[in-house]
Amino acid sequence: MVFNIRIENIVASTSLGEKIKLEKIFESAEGMEYEPEQFPGLVYRIDKPKAAALIFSSGRVICTGARSEEEVEEIFKKVARVIKKAGIEIKKDYKIEIENIVASVKFDSKLNLDTIAFNLENSEYEPEQFPGLVYRMDQPKVAFLLFSSGKLICTGGRNVKDIKAAIEKIYSKLKSIRAFVK
């Protein structure tokens, strides 16, 4: 089965291996927010690709908002350029790690969440509190939000391959317990 999987957000991080003077970056670049009494990092909002990078004085950088692994690379390159432009040297071979991918998919049929809650272990469904069912999968280790509309949100994957495998796996499980409504 082929699914139209849409990557909604990728969170990635790296350590630049150097202590960073955030004030220096804040003073030398546009699009920065820095209020150390509110938050210990500098927030750098990027328009293309639309994302945000959190830069910490420890040299740790967290990026959120990317929709592809290529965008993650592009964002970290922009962050590195801004830091270098502020006169701060950083190592060239920093390693980027994807921490979390959030993806969505819409199945062709509606879902019977009661059937899913009754038949799938590791599922939580309390419709009085939240309209979606939460299902946790061990292999690959991801969590799903399933909605009666047939929409599904997958979070926790660390690469697109795992997301695809998890969606194929849950689709098979849902089919086997007859959770799809005609």
N, C-alpha and C positions, 0 to 999 in steps of 0.2 A: 504494500500500500504506500502511496506517495502522499505526504502531508505538506501543506503549505505552512511551514514553521517560520514564525517571525521572531527575530531576536529583538527584544524590547530594551534590554540594558545589559551591559557588561561592566562588572567592577573588577579592576585590576590594580596591582600595586607593584612597587619596586623600592629598593633602597639604593640611593645614589652613593652610599658609602662615605659621605662627608657630612659634617655639621653645616647647616645653612643659616645664614643671617637673613631672616624673613623680612626685616625692615628694609634691607638693601634691595630685595626683589620688589617689594611693595612700592618703593619710591621710584623705581626705574621702569615699571611696566604698567600698561593699561589693563583694565578688566579685572583688577585685583580687589579683594575684600580682605581686610586684616584688622580684626578687633581682638587682640590677645586677652582682654578681660572677659570676652564672651566665648571664644573658641581658640584653642592653642595653635591652630594652623592658619595658613593663608589660603584663601579660596580664589582660584583662578578660573573664571568662566570663559569658555572658548565657544566661538560661534560656528566655526566650520572645522571639523564636525562638531555638532552641538554637544557639549560635554562640560564637566567640571573636574578640576584637579585640586585635591587637597594637598598642600605642601607643608611638611612639618620641619621644624628646626633640626630634628634628628637626621634628616636626609630622606625620610620616608615620604613617598608620594603615592596617593591613592586617586585613581581616575574612575569616574562614574559617568554614565550616559552614552558610552560608545555602543554601536549596534553591530560591529563586526570586529574581528581580530585585527584587521588592517587599520581600522579607525583607532584602536587601542594604541598601535605602534605610532600612528600619526600624532596622537595626543601627547604621548610621552616625548616625542621628538620636539614638539612645540614647547613643552614644559622645560626640556633641557636647554633649548635656545634662549628662553626667557631668563633662566638662571645664569647661563653663560653671559648673556647681555648685561646682567647686573654685576659682572666681574667675578663671579664665583666659579671656580674650576670644579668639574665633576668628572668621575671616571666614565670612559666611553662604553664600557661593556656591562652596564647594569642589566640585571635579569628581570624581565617583566613576568609576573605571575598572575594568571586569571584566577580570581577568588570566587566569582559567582557569575553565572549567566542566567538571565530571566528571559524566557521565551514563551510565546503563545501559539496556539493552534486552534482551529475551529473544525470540529468534526461535522460531517454531513447530517448527522442525526442528533436529536435531543437525547439527554441522558436521564435515566431514572436514578436519582441520587439515593433513594431509599434502598433500592436493590444493591447498589454499590456498597453502601454502609453496612448492609446485612451480610454481604458475601466477601468483602475484602478486608483482611486483617490490616492493621496499621492505618485504618481510616477513621476520621472523626467527622461527624455531621450533626450539627445542632442548628437546624433551620430557624429557630426562634432568635438565635444570636447572630447568625451569619448565613447568607444564602448559598454559600459554596461548601463543598466537601473537601476536606484536607486528606490527602493520601501520601504516605511516606514510603518511598521505595528504597531498598537496601543496595541493589545492584542495577544500574549505577545509583549512587547515593544522591537522590533528589527528592524534592517534595512537589506535590501537585495541588493546585486548586482546581476543582472540577465544578462546572456550573450546569444546571439543567438545560441551558440553551445549547450545550454541546461545546462550549468554549472551555479551554483548559489552559492554565498557566503553569509552567514548569520552572522551578527555581533550585539553585544549588549545584547545577552542573558546572564543570570547570573547563569543558570544551564542547564544541558543537556536536562532535561525534557522540558523546555521552547523552546529550539532549535528544538527538535523533533516536538513539537506541532506547532511551527511556520512554519516548512517546510511542514507538513501535510496540514496546513491551506492554505498556498500559492499554493500548488499543486492543491487543490480543486478549488481555485479561478481561477488559470490558465486553468484548465480543463473546468470550467463553461463558460469562455469567449472564449474558443477555441483558446488558444494561442499556443498550440503545433502544430508544422508543421510535416506533415507526411513524 
